[in-house]
Amino acid sequence: MNSRNADLQRRQRFDRVVSVLHKDLYRYAAWLCRDPGIAEEVVQEALLRAWKSLDALREDGAAKSWLLTIVRRENARYFERKRLETVDIDNLTPSQSAMLAETEDPNVADMRQAMYQLEDDYREPLVLQVLLGHTTREIAELIGIKQGAVLTRLHRARIKLKEAVEKEAAA
Amino acid sequence: MKASGTDMNCEDYRVSIAADPSESFDAAAAHVAACVSCSAYKAEILALDAIIEKALHIDVPELKLPELSPLANDENVVNLPFRRAARLSASSWIGIAATFALAAVIGWQFTGNGTEQDRLLAAQVLAHVDHEPWALKVTDVAVSEAQFTRVINPGIGTMDRGIGLVSYAQTCIINGMNIPHLVIQGEKGPITLLLMPNEWVSAPVALSGESVNGVILPVGDGSIAIIGAREERIEELKKRVVDSVEWSI
């Protein structure tokens, strides 16, 4: 195979993988950093890194966890570089506010706000489980903590969300 | 309270279902089938999850791919100096290699206070080395530059070949990812290096056996396993190996 064909096949493979997973990557990034603008930057940078190391991915079936790992690292790098302050829910940028834009369902709107305010340690495993369909073992591997700790965080996350939306409904 | 005929009590069930609504844990189905109250709690958690899922589905902007330039040719990317390691006599090499190869297949251990993920990775590293004992050949013949650059490709990063005589270089698989498996000739025998840019460890993981010793070192967002003969001065080698590698990812 000549190098031009190899480049073309490589590009086709990359496009195929990214087109299937792009939404998951973006939503994961957005819920990690809680800012759609930053999420776009993080995903772009992650895709560049993925492109450079695509040959390390032996099977496309492993692409999802591979790309999520890259997004996770890129998000950490971004915040290392920028040293951003924590998000103040009462003083959001327009980009941050866009994430909390009203939906038709008030229950979903309340839940989105509760998710937004949930601590990182609880929010991330929940996103991986509910949105991305990861098992608790897969979450443990991705985050680098024990499976028992993942279970504890998931349990607490749901209890916190339940209390938050009940409080909001009662107000 | 335990539901009739089950080993799980209500509190355990509720903690478990709130952590994993897929009910993949043992005895869950039996408990919820026999407990009306927990059945209602499960329905409540599933309803909560349905709302969580909707809340997480935020709008996604149109995909804009970054500029993806074709990768440079290998020969343009890796252009490394070559330096031979100190040489031992052929007979002493053979003896060392036999001991090393035998040790590799009989009961290694890894120690330290790493996470479960660290231990899983260590187990995979050891299993992999055990499955490629032929890589531990004692020789003074280095792999070709072409082979080296095929294995240490731009997708992985770069490596300064001056760390020693590289006698083996193959692409292998750890956790479903292609990784470079190298062997360099050390002072006391062959030394295995596994470069794992996608496998992070929380802290150095020590690997020890009767005749061998090694370590998995965190390096950037990845890790490098270094495994040599018992007498090999791995400590001295660590910094050289780490300094010689730069990940592209």
Interface residues (C-beta under 8 A of the other chain):
Chain A: S3 D7 R10 R11 F14 D15 V18 S19 H22 K23 Y26 R27 A30 W31 P36 E40 Q44 E45 L47 L48 R49 A50 W51 K52 S53 L54 D55 A56 L57 R58 E59 G61 A62 W66 T69 I70 R73 M99 T103 D105 N107 V108 A109 M111 R112 A114 M115 L126 V127 Q129 V130 L131 T135 T136 A140 E141 G144 I145 K146 Q147 V150 L151 T152 L154 H155 R158 I159 L161 K162 V165
Chain B: V15 S16 A18 A19 D20 S24 I45 L48 D49 I51 I52 E53 K54 A55 L56 H57 I58 V60 P61 L63 K64 L65 P66 L68 P70 L71 N73 T115 E116 Q117 L120 N153 P154 G155 I156 I173 G176 M177 N178 I179 P197 N198 W200 S202 D221 S248 I249
